[in-house]
Amino acid sequence: MNPFKAFVIDQDENRKVVAGMRAMSADQLDAGEVTIRVHYSSINYKDALAATGAGKIIRRFPCVGGIDLCGEVVDSADARFQPGDKVIATSFDIGVAHHGGYAEYARVPAGWVVPLPAGLDLFEAMALGTAGFTAALGIVRMEDNGLAPANGPVVVTGATGGVGALAIDMLAQLGYHVVALTGKEAEADYLEMLGAAEILLRSSIDFDKVRPLEAARWAGAVDNVGGQILHWVLATMKQAGTVASIGNAASFKIDTTVFPLILRGVSLLGVDSGYMGFPTRLRVWERLATDLKPRHLAAITRTIDFDALPGAFDDFIHGRVKGRTVVRIGA
Ligand SMILES: NC(=O)c1ccc[n+]([C@@H]2O[C@H](COP(=O)([O-])OP(=O)(O)OC[C@H]3O[C@@H](n4cnc5c(N)ncnc54)[C@H](OP(=O)(O)O)[C@@H]3O)[C@@H](O)[C@H]2O)c1
């Protein structure tokens, strides 16, 4: 095991974020009951913000990056996990305040670990990663609030992103009429291939002129972008519609009114994948392995080798990436 390769995010003497490959040893890993030989990790937008310093994501320097990891248990002080078990660990403090998935080995608390569910292999688990987990969690939260295919169409904003693409695929196979809102006209065929029944271009909507209540169109909504677009989503919801607020790709602000909530009974549901308790985490991963398993995971995903990781983040920061990126570490 010693030494092993890790992508470490640190600060220089001017507190500028610097990151690169280093050799690490087992005694440098953080505390935890479960030690894992990492097979795959992935890149989320948050990982790119952390690795480049474009966002203040890292809460403890130095820190091995990578909020997602999966692999095989090599050592466990918790009876729930045995050497050889295939496991997934995402979110919590992983890759931000606890050494993460961009290393050949990781050690994490047992409470952060989920057994790989039957129906998924390790590669698929990371093709989904935090993006897939979050999309699924949003869908589960909307279903728990009464959303069903018969209620009407579901709109997905930020459609070509990791969360958006996976949400479209999952909703379509559940039988929903999915409308994809995108800024990328050239990706209409891709979104239809994933299962979108209709494509709405952002350029077709004047977001400056959205009234508190507009024509009611959506029974459900997965919002990845926030800001004016979330205001538009709320204003166009049908009676008793449910909105899963997932992201802030456009803005962390919303300037809106309570009218959709008090005159149409719309529910605005918050979705936080970070600190979800074990029973819900397990339930969501089991759905990701069964009825929510995307049919087009291969088309949504590209794979890069560990050595290519340092050069991969800029494309995320500049919005040049489509879908999901898996990092092959020790597979
Ligand atoms: N709540 C949670 O636990 C959680 C977990 C994971 C991710 N997130 C957040 O969810 C969001 C989506 O994540 P992701 O991994 O899918 O990100 P991503 O791959 O970067 O995709 C974001 C998409 O949003 C759209 N977009 C980007 N900039 C925009 C702008 N200025 N105005 C309008 N639309 C814009 C683009 O899609 P189109 O061009 O197709 O519109 C883009 O592909 C991010 O904000 C991320 O931080 C939250």
The ligand as a Tripos MOL2 file, in Angstrom:
@<TRIPOS>MOLECULE
LIG
   48    52     1     0     0
SMALL
NO_CHARGES

@<TRIPOS>ATOM
      1 N1        -27.7300   20.2600   -3.9190 N.am      1 LIG1
      2 C1        -26.7580   19.3790   -4.0450 C.2       1 LIG1
      3 O1        -26.5120   18.5350   -3.1760 O.2       1 LIG1
      4 C2        -25.9670   19.3670   -5.3170 C.ar      1 LIG1
      5 C3        -25.2720   18.2220   -5.7400 C.ar      1 LIG1
      6 C4        -24.6350   18.2310   -6.9890 C.ar      1 LIG1
      7 C5        -24.6480   19.3900   -7.7550 C.ar      1 LIG1
      8 N2        -25.2780   20.5110   -7.2830 N.ar      1 LIG1
      9 C6        -25.3440   21.7420   -8.0850 C.3       1 LIG1
     10 O2        -26.2310   21.4940   -9.1640 O.3       1 LIG1
     11 C7        -25.8540   22.2910  -10.2950 C.3       1 LIG1
     12 C8        -25.7000   21.3880  -11.5040 C.3       1 LIG1
     13 O3        -24.5930   20.5190  -11.2780 O.3       1 LIG1
     14 P1        -23.9370   19.7650  -12.5070 P.3       1 LIG1
     15 O4        -22.9080   18.8470  -11.9630 O.co2     1 LIG1
     16 O5        -24.9910   19.2440  -13.4100 O.co2     1 LIG1
     17 O6        -23.2120   21.0310  -13.2210 O.3       1 LIG1
     18 P2        -22.7560   21.1750  -14.7250 P.3       1 LIG1
     19 O7        -22.4600   19.8340  -15.3040 O.co2     1 LIG1
     20 O8        -21.7340   22.2450  -14.7530 O.co2     1 LIG1
     21 O9        -24.1190   21.6750  -15.4710 O.3       1 LIG1
     22 C9        -24.7580   22.8850  -15.2170 C.3       1 LIG1
     23 C10       -25.6650   23.2280  -16.4180 C.3       1 LIG1
     24 O10       -26.4040   24.4000  -16.0990 O.3       1 LIG1
     25 C11       -26.5850   25.1980  -17.2630 C.3       1 LIG1
     26 N3        -25.9760   26.4990  -16.9960 N.ar      1 LIG1
     27 C12       -24.6720   26.7770  -16.7480 C.ar      1 LIG1
     28 N4        -24.4850   28.0850  -16.5570 N.ar      1 LIG1
     29 C13       -25.7060   28.6610  -16.6920 C.ar      1 LIG1
     30 C14       -26.1770   30.0040  -16.6320 C.ar      1 LIG1
     31 N5        -25.3560   31.0260  -16.3630 N.pl3     1 LIG1
     32 N6        -27.4940   30.2310  -16.8060 N.ar      1 LIG1
     33 C15       -28.3310   29.2070  -17.0430 C.ar      1 LIG1
     34 N7        -27.9370   27.9100  -17.1320 N.ar      1 LIG1
     35 C16       -26.6510   27.6560  -16.9590 C.ar      1 LIG1
     36 C17       -25.8890   24.4730  -18.4110 C.3       1 LIG1
     37 O11       -26.8530   23.6460  -19.0260 O.3       1 LIG1
     38 P3        -27.6890   24.0830  -20.3240 P.3       1 LIG1
     39 O12       -26.7760   24.8510  -21.2190 O.co2     1 LIG1
     40 O13       -28.1700   22.8080  -20.9020 O.co2     1 LIG1
     41 O14       -28.8230   24.9490  -19.8260 O.co2     1 LIG1
     42 C18       -24.9020   23.5780  -17.6800 C.3       1 LIG1
     43 O15       -24.5770   22.4550  -18.4400 O.3       1 LIG1
     44 C19       -24.5650   23.0280   -9.8890 C.3       1 LIG1
     45 O16       -24.9180   24.3300   -9.4420 O.3       1 LIG1
     46 C20       -24.0420   22.1710   -8.7250 C.3       1 LIG1
     47 O17       -23.2330   22.9440   -7.8620 O.3       1 LIG1
     48 C21       -25.9340   20.5130   -6.0970 C.ar      1 LIG1
@<TRIPOS>BOND
     1     1     2 1
     2     2     3 2
     3     2     4 1
     4     4     5 ar
     5     4    48 ar
     6     5     6 ar
     7     6     7 ar
     8     7     8 ar
     9     8     9 1
    10     8    48 ar
    11     9    10 1
    12     9    46 1
    13    10    11 1
    14    11    12 1
    15    11    44 1
    16    12    13 1
    17    13    14 1
    18    14    15 2
    19    14    16 1
    20    14    17 1
    21    17    18 1
    22    18    19 2
    23    18    20 1
    24    18    21 1
    25    21    22 1
    26    22    23 1
    27    23    24 1
    28    23    42 1
    29    24    25 1
    30    25    26 1
    31    25    36 1
    32    26    27 ar
    33    26    35 ar
    34    27    28 ar
    35    28    29 ar
    36    29    30 ar
    37    29    35 ar
    38    30    31 1
    39    30    32 ar
    40    32    33 ar
    41    33    34 ar
    42    34    35 ar
    43    36    37 1
    44    36    42 1
    45    37    38 1
    46    38    39 2
    47    38    40 1
    48    38    41 1
    49    42    43 1
    50    44    45 1
    51    44    46 1
    52    46    47 1
@<TRIPOS>SUBSTRUCTURE
     1 LIG1         1 GROUP 0 **** ****
